[in-house]
């Protein structure tokens, strides 16, 4: 009888704990990106973004994802990617949390060279 209560308690704890786990972020690869000003396609109520994502090591790869709202240009996002191509979730992050390579390559303003 004591054993049944123990097993039941463990199952109950696991079941209740699972309710608070976000499966879209569980076991997903994490990439960071800056919301682009171009390459946004509006398809009705969905907005498609094509951008470059950087992982924790600074390696980059192209990423396409959709958002139900138009994202603010220039914001930094943390993207959760599963199966090498599906963005399952995203969240805004401060600039201090993004990899240095993303800040170096995408935050610099283009240099204009005056013509003689």
C-alpha positions, 0 to 999 in steps of 0.5 A: 500500500505504501509503495502504491502511494509513492508511485502515485505521488511520483506520477502526480508530481511528474504530471503536474510538472509537465504542465509548466514545461514549454515543449516548443522550447524543450530540446530546441537549438537557440539562435539570436537575430536582429529583426530586419528592416527588409525582407518582411513579407506580409501574408494577411495576419502573418509576417514572414521574416528572412534573417541570419541567426547566430548560435552561442558560438557565433556561427551563423545560418539563414533562418525564415520565421513567421510572427502573428504581429509585425515585430519592431525593427532592430529588436534582438530576438532569441529563436528556438529552432527544431528540426534545423528549420522550424522556428517554434518560439521566439522571445525578445532579449536585451542586446547584452545577451546576444553573441558578439558576432551578431552585434558586430555584423548587424548593428553597424551602420553602412558606411557611405563613401562620398563621391568626388 
